[in-house]
Amino acid sequence: MSATDYRFRFKDSLIGLQFLFVAFGALVLVPILTGLDSSVALFAAGIGTIAFQLTNKFLGRGEIPPIFLASSFAFIAPISFGVQEWGIPATLSGLVAAGGFYIAFSFLIRIFGKSFLNRLLPPTVIGPVIMSIGLILSPAAVNMAMGKSGNGATILVAHNTALLISFVTLAAVLVTSIVGRGLMKLVPILVGILVGYTLSYFLGIIDFTAVHKASWFGIPHFSFPKLNWDAIFYIVPIAIAPTVEHIGDMLAISNVTGKNYLEKPGLHNTLLGDGIATVLATAVGGPPCTTYSEVTGAVTVTKAFNPAIMTWAAIFAIILAFIGKVGALLATIPVPVMGGIMLLLFGIITVVGIKTLAASDVDLNCPRNLAIIAIILVFAIGGMSFEFGGVGFSGIGLGAISGIILNLVLPKPPREDK
């Protein structure tokens, strides 16, 4: 079957359900950690994936990459901070603006070409931005693994019980990711949740009251944006990291299918589709969308290249969003289970940033590179804040903006100009 085949088959619906299963753990993890609604996240992933497909079908000369889009991990920290600082509606306005950033960037690439992206966002900037995302999140992971709320202010589960659950969950994720085979290797987060949840059940810390009360059919608790410029200026710069991640995923799926999706439908169209998906997803209260590497891995294993399979996965995600008991059941996942997964997950995000620097042979003996990386990390992690025109800049967003400016204004060593 060619990568352009878009015929609907019954077996494709089953494969699509399987692919949703692969993405499920990561998809619902983001809303659970940030205070958004898990059912809305499922709905957002469905409409986001379909919007991505339609964008590339009509603008990309009919070529549709077999990609599934869902909740982006890169936005966990800013969503968590934004919800606490400004509330969900205001935070959503920043997330919608992040989708607008993708769209604007897609037009810049359309005009100036892919090299424009490399000049504006070299590994020297991208690497430390990704690192700071993982490092900022690490205290929340430790607090939740110890049975506390993300900020450490409230004890939700007894300390020793929480540590047992979180470490068993972490061990399940590690074992699955290291020794798992085939599709099992692609779902370590889901396995970790199931193992940790089962242990929590036998330890008696799960309350199913809300599940019993929930109806089988229910409308997701949609939320809608409310304009807040502080949230917008805080969140938009963070979209830099998933923009680069998008390119990596397009390269990966191109290698798997033997099609060059950077040329057709073109990076400008795939990034535009990602931006439209994110705008639609966040406009109803879901997390921003990003291309899912887990599902790309499943495509690699199954050799199922028909994009219609991703349409089926999207349809099943939308259907699950309207099953009230699914959302209620997800809400019963104990904090230590999430904490055990986060201990590894947020560390891996940091390592991805380090890998970005190492893979690009960034010269860390160069004072210019050291200055850019150092300022990004310290500004982002240390809590530096600026106010310009009545708008505050802080955290990852400030670190990213500072790195971009320094990269543009600091003179390059003579050997880099040659």
C-alpha positions as CSV (number, residue, x, y, z in Angstrom):
1,M,0.0,0.0,0.0
2,S,1.4,3.4,-0.9
3,A,1.7,6.3,1.5
4,T,-0.9,8.2,-0.5
5,D,-3.6,5.5,-0.4
6,Y,-6.6,6.9,1.5
7,R,-9.2,4.1,1.1
8,F,-11.3,3.2,4.1
9,R,-11.2,-0.4,5.2
10,F,-12.7,-2.2,8.2
11,K,-9.3,-3.5,9.3
12,D,-7.9,0.0,9.1
13,S,-10.5,1.0,11.8
14,L,-9.1,-1.7,14.1
15,I,-5.5,-0.5,13.4
16,G,-6.6,3.1,14.1
17,L,-8.1,2.0,17.5
18,Q,-4.7,0.3,18.2
19,F,-2.8,3.5,17.4
20,L,-5.1,5.5,19.7
21,F,-4.2,3.0,22.4
22,V,-0.5,3.7,21.7
23,A,-1.1,7.4,22.1
24,F,-3.6,7.2,25.0
25,G,-1.3,7.3,28.0
26,A,0.6,10.4,26.8
27,L,-2.6,12.0,25.5
28,V,-4.4,12.1,28.8
29,L,-1.3,12.6,30.9
30,V,-1.0,16.3,29.9
31,P,-4.6,17.3,31.0
32,I,-4.3,15.2,34.2
33,L,-1.1,17.1,35.2
34,T,-2.2,20.6,34.2
35,G,-5.9,20.7,35.4
36,L,-7.5,20.6,32.0
37,D,-10.2,18.1,31.1
38,S,-9.2,14.7,29.9
39,S,-12.3,14.2,27.8
40,V,-11.8,17.6,26.1
41,A,-8.2,16.5,25.4
42,L,-9.5,13.4,23.6
43,F,-11.9,15.5,21.6
44,A,-9.2,18.0,20.8
45,A,-6.8,15.3,19.6
46,G,-9.5,14.0,17.3
47,I,-10.4,17.3,15.7
48,G,-6.8,18.4,15.6
49,T,-5.7,15.3,13.7
50,I,-8.6,15.7,11.2
51,A,-7.8,19.4,10.7
52,F,-4.2,18.5,10.1
53,Q,-5.2,16.0,7.4
54,L,-7.6,18.3,5.7
55,T,-5.0,21.1,5.6
56,N,-2.5,18.9,3.9
57,K,-5.0,17.3,1.6
58,F,-6.2,20.6,0.1
59,L,-2.9,22.6,0.3
60,G,-0.3,19.8,-0.1
61,R,-1.3,18.4,-3.5
62,G,-3.3,15.5,-1.9
63,E,-0.3,14.1,0.2
64,I,-1.3,13.4,3.8
65,P,1.4,12.2,6.2
66,P,0.2,9.3,8.4
67,I,0.5,11.3,11.6
68,F,-1.6,11.5,14.8
69,L,-1.7,14.8,16.7
70,A,-2.5,15.1,20.5
71,S,-1.5,16.8,23.7
72,S,2.0,18.4,23.7
73,F,4.3,17.8,26.7
74,A,6.2,21.0,25.9
75,F,3.3,23.0,27.3
76,I,2.9,21.2,30.6
77,A,4.9,23.8,32.6
78,P,3.3,26.9,31.1
79,I,-0.2,25.5,31.3
80,S,0.3,24.5,35.0
81,F,1.7,28.0,35.8
82,G,-0.9,29.8,33.7
83,V,-3.9,27.9,35.3
84,Q,-2.6,28.8,38.8
85,E,-1.7,32.4,37.9
86,W,-4.6,33.5,35.5
87,G,-7.1,30.6,35.4
88,I,-8.0,28.3,32.5
89,P,-9.7,30.8,30.1
90,A,-6.8,33.2,30.2
91,T,-4.3,30.4,29.8
92,L,-6.2,29.1,26.8
93,S,-5.8,32.5,25.1
94,G,-2.0,32.1,25.3
95,L,-2.3,28.5,23.9
96,V,-4.5,29.7,21.0
97,A,-1.8,32.4,20.3
98,A,0.8,29.6,20.3
99,G,-1.1,27.9,17.5
100,G,-1.1,31.3,15.8
101,F,2.7,31.3,16.1
102,Y,2.9,28.0,14.3
103,I,0.7,29.4,11.5
104,A,2.8,32.6,11.2
105,F,6.0,30.5,11.2
106,S,4.6,28.3,8.4
107,F,4.2,31.4,6.2
108,L,7.7,32.6,7.0
109,I,9.0,29.2,5.9
110,R,6.8,29.4,2.8
111,I,8.4,32.8,2.0
112,F,12.0,32.4,3.1
113,G,12.5,28.6,2.9
114,K,13.5,26.0,5.5
115,S,16.9,27.6,6.0
116,F,15.2,30.6,7.7
117,L,14.3,28.3,10.6
118,N,17.9,27.1,11.1
119,R,19.2,30.7,11.2
120,L,16.6,31.9,13.7
121,L,16.5,28.8,15.9
122,P,19.9,27.0,15.8
123,P,20.6,24.1,18.2
124,T,22.4,26.6,20.5
125,V,19.0,28.1,21.3
126,I,16.7,25.1,20.9
127,G,18.8,22.7,23.1
128,P,18.7,24.8,26.4
129,V,15.1,25.8,25.8
130,I,14.1,22.1,25.8
131,M,16.4,21.4,28.8
132,S,14.8,24.1,30.8
133,I,11.3,22.7,30.2
134,G,12.3,19.4,31.8
135,L,14.3,21.0,34.7
136,I,11.5,23.4,35.6
137,L,9.0,20.5,35.8
138,S,11.2,18.3,38.0
139,P,10.2,19.7,41.4
140,A,6.5,18.9,40.6
141,A,7.5,15.4,39.6
142,V,9.2,14.8,43.0
143,N,6.4,16.3,45.0
144,M,3.8,14.2,43.2
145,A,5.9,11.0,43.6
146,M,5.9,11.7,47.4
147,G,2.1,12.0,47.4
148,K,1.9,15.8,47.5
149,S,0.3,18.3,45.1
150,G,2.5,19.6,42.3
151,N,3.5,22.7,44.3
152,G,4.1,20.6,47.4
153,A,1.6,22.5,49.5
154,T,-0.9,19.7,50.2
155,I,-0.3,16.1,51.2
156,L,-2.7,13.9,49.2
157,V,-1.3,10.4,49.9
158,A,0.7,9.1,52.9
159,H,4.5,9.5,52.2
160,N,5.5,5.8,52.4
161,T,2.5,4.6,50.4
162,A,3.1,7.2,47.8
163,L,6.8,6.3,47.4
164,L,5.9,2.6,47.0
165,I,3.3,3.4,44.3
166,S,5.5,5.9,42.4
167,F,8.6,3.7,42.4
168,V,6.6,0.6,41.2
169,T,5.0,2.7,38.5
170,L,8.5,4.0,37.5
171,A,9.9,0.5,37.4
172,A,7.0,-0.7,35.2
173,V,7.7,2.2,32.7
174,L,11.5,1.4,32.7
175,V,11.1,-2.3,32.2
176,T,8.6,-1.9,29.4
177,S,10.6,0.7,27.6
178,I,13.9,-1.2,27.9
179,V,12.9,-4.9,27.4
180,G,9.5,-4.5,25.7
181,R,9.1,-5.8,22.2
182,G,6.9,-4.7,19.3
183,L,3.9,-2.6,20.1
184,M,4.5,-3.2,23.9
185,K,7.7,-1.1,23.6
186,L,5.6,1.8,22.3
187,V,3.3,2.1,25.3
188,P,5.5,2.3,28.4
189,I,3.5,5.2,29.9
190,L,0.2,3.3,29.5
191,V,1.7,0.2,31.1
192,G,3.1,2.3,34.0
193,I,-0.4,3.8,34.6
194,L,-2.0,0.4,34.6
195,V,0.5,-1.2,37.0
196,G,0.5,1.8,39.3
197,Y,-3.3,2.1,39.2
198,T,-3.7,-1.6,40.0
199,L,-1.4,-1.3,43.0
200,S,-3.2,1.8,44.2
201,Y,-6.5,-0.1,44.0
202,F,-5.2,-2.9,46.2
203,L,-3.8,-0.3,48.7
204,G,-7.3,1.2,48.9
205,I,-6.6,4.8,47.9
206,I,-8.9,4.9,44.8
207,D,-12.4,6.3,45.2
208,F,-14.8,5.2,42.4
209,T,-17.8,7.3,43.6
210,A,-17.4,9.8,40.8
211,V,-17.3,6.9,38.2
212,H,-20.5,5.4,39.5
213,K,-22.3,8.7,39.4
214,A,-21.0,9.6,35.9
215,S,-23.3,8.9,33.0
216,W,-22.3,6.8,30.0
217,F,-22.9,9.7,27.7
218,G,-21.8,13.1,28.6
219,I,-20.7,16.3,27.0
220,P,-17.0,17.1,27.8
221,H,-16.5,20.1,30.0
222,F,-15.4,22.5,27.3
223,S,-13.7,25.8,28.2
224,F,-13.2,28.8,26.1
225,P,-10.4,31.4,25.9
226,K,-10.5,34.8,27.5
227,L,-8.0,37.4,26.2
228,N,-5.0,37.9,28.6
229,W,-1.9,39.5,27.2
230,D,0.3,38.4,30.1
231,A,-0.6,34.8,29.3
232,I,0.0,35.3,25.6
233,F,3.5,36.8,26.0
234,Y,4.4,34.1,28.5
235,I,3.3,31.1,26.5
236,V,4.0,32.0,22.8
237,P,7.8,31.8,23.0
238,I,7.5,28.2,24.3
239,A,6.0,27.2,20.9
240,I,9.6,27.4,19.6
241,A,10.5,23.9,21.0
242,P,7.5,22.0,19.5
243,T,8.1,23.7,16.2
244,V,11.5,22.1,16.0
245,E,10.0,18.8,17.3
246,H,7.5,18.9,14.4
247,I,10.4,19.0,11.9
248,G,12.0,16.0,13.6
249,D,8.7,14.0,13.4
250,M,8.2,14.9,9.8
251,L,11.7,13.6,9.0
252,A,11.0,10.4,11.0
253,I,7.7,9.6,9.2
254,S,9.4,10.4,5.9
255,N,12.1,7.9,6.6
256,V,9.5,5.3,7.6
257,T,7.2,5.6,4.6
258,G,9.9,6.5,2.0
259,K,8.1,9.8,1.2
260,N,9.7,13.2,1.6
261,Y,7.0,15.1,3.4
262,L,9.2,18.1,3.9
263,E,8.8,18.6,0.1
264,K,5.3,17.3,-0.5
265,P,3.0,18.4,1.1
266,G,5.9,20.6,2.4
267,L,7.0,21.7,5.8
268,H,5.1,24.9,5.4
269,N,1.8,23.0,5.0
270,T,2.4,20.4,7.8
271,L,3.4,23.2,10.2
272,L,0.3,25.1,9.1
273,G,-1.8,22.1,9.7
274,D,-0.3,21.7,13.2
275,G,-1.0,25.4,13.9
276,I,-4.7,25.1,12.8
277,A,-5.0,21.9,14.9
278,T,-3.6,23.7,18.0
279,V,-5.9,26.7,17.5
280,L,-9.0,24.5,17.2
281,A,-7.9,22.2,20.1
282,T,-7.2,25.0,22.6
283,A,-10.2,27.1,21.5
284,V,-12.4,24.4,23.2
285,G,-10.2,23.9,26.3
286,G,-7.8,21.2,25.1
287,P,-4.0,21.2,25.2
288,P,-2.0,22.3,22.2
289,C,-1.5,19.6,19.5
290,T,1.8,18.1,18.5
291,T,2.8,15.2,16.2
292,Y,3.1,12.0,18.2
293,S,6.4,10.1,17.9
294,E,4.8,7.1,19.7
295,V,2.3,6.7,16.8
296,T,5.1,7.1,14.3
297,G,6.8,4.3,16.0
298,A,3.7,2.2,15.7
299,V,3.5,3.0,12.0
300,T,7.1,1.7,11.7
301,V,6.3,-1.6,13.4
302,T,3.0,-2.2,11.5
303,K,3.9,-0.7,8.1
304,A,0.4,0.7,8.1
305,F,0.9,3.8,6.0
306,N,-2.7,4.6,5.0
307,P,-3.6,8.1,6.4
308,A,-7.2,6.9,6.8
309,I,-6.0,4.9,9.8
310,M,-5.2,8.1,11.6
311,T,-8.6,9.4,10.7
312,W,-10.1,6.3,12.4
313,A,-7.9,7.0,15.5
314,A,-9.2,10.6,15.5
315,I,-12.8,9.4,15.2
316,F,-12.4,6.9,18.1
317,A,-10.8,9.7,20.2
318,I,-13.8,11.9,19.6
319,I,-16.2,9.1,20.5
320,L,-14.4,8.3,23.8
321,A,-14.6,12.0,24.7
322,F,-18.4,11.7,24.9
323,I,-18.3,8.6,27.2
324,G,-18.7,10.2,30.6
325,K,-17.4,7.3,32.6
326,V,-14.1,7.4,30.7
327,G,-13.4,11.0,31.9
328,A,-14.5,10.1,35.4
329,L,-12.2,7.0,35.5
330,L,-9.2,9.0,34.3
331,A,-9.8,11.5,37.1
332,T,-9.3,8.7,39.7
333,I,-5.7,8.1,38.8
334,P,-3.7,8.8,42.0
335,V,-1.1,11.5,42.2
336,P,1.8,9.1,43.0
337,V,1.1,7.2,39.8
338,M,1.5,10.4,37.8
339,G,4.5,11.3,39.8
340,G,6.3,8.0,39.1
341,I,5.9,8.6,35.4
342,M,7.0,12.2,35.6
343,L,10.2,11.3,37.4
344,L,11.4,9.7,34.2
345,L,9.5,11.7,31.7
346,F,10.7,15.2,32.7
347,G,14.3,13.9,33.0
348,I,14.1,12.6,29.5
349,I,12.9,16.0,28.2
350,T,16.0,17.5,29.7
351,V,18.2,14.8,28.1
352,V,16.6,15.5,24.7
353,G,17.8,19.1,25.0
354,I,21.3,17.9,25.8
355,K,21.1,15.5,22.8
356,T,20.1,18.4,20.6
357,L,23.4,20.2,21.5
358,A,25.5,17.0,21.2
359,A,24.0,15.8,17.9
360,S,24.7,19.2,16.3
361,D,28.3,19.4,17.6
362,V,27.8,22.7,19.3
363,D,31.2,24.0,20.4
364,L,30.9,24.5,24.2
365,N,34.4,26.0,24.3
366,C,33.1,28.9,22.3
367,P,32.3,31.9,24.6
368,R,29.4,33.0,22.3
369,N,27.7,29.6,22.6
370,L,28.3,29.4,26.3
371,A,26.8,32.8,26.9
372,I,23.6,32.0,24.9
373,I,23.1,28.6,26.6
374,A,23.9,30.0,30.1
375,I,21.5,32.9,29.8
376,I,18.7,30.8,28.5
377,L,19.0,28.2,31.4
378,V,19.5,30.8,34.2
379,F,16.7,33.1,33.0
380,A,14.3,30.2,32.5
381,I,15.0,28.1,35.6
382,G,16.1,30.9,38.0
383,G,12.9,32.8,37.8
384,M,14.1,36.0,36.1
385,S,11.3,38.3,35.1
386,F,11.1,41.5,33.0
387,E,8.3,43.9,32.4
388,F,8.0,45.7,29.0
389,G,5.1,47.9,28.1
390,G,3.1,46.6,31.1
391,V,3.5,43.0,30.0
392,G,5.6,40.6,32.1
393,F,8.1,38.1,30.6
394,S,9.5,35.2,32.7
395,G,10.3,31.5,32.8
396,I,10.8,29.5,29.6
397,G,9.4,32.2,27.4
398,L,11.9,34.8,28.7
399,G,14.7,32.3,28.3
400,A,13.7,31.5,24.7
401,I,13.3,35.2,23.7
402,S,16.7,36.0,25.3
403,G,18.4,33.2,23.5
404,I,17.0,34.2,20.1
405,I,18.1,37.9,20.6
406,L,21.6,36.9,21.7
407,N,21.9,34.5,18.8
408,L,21.1,37.4,16.4
409,V,23.2,40.1,18.0
410,L,26.3,38.4,19.3
411,P,29.1,38.3,16.7
412,K,30.0,34.9,15.5
413,P,33.7,33.7,15.7
414,P,35.5,34.1,12.3
415,R,35.5,30.4,11.6
416,E,31.6,30.3,11.8
417,D,31.2,33.1,9.3
418,K,33.2,31.2,6.6
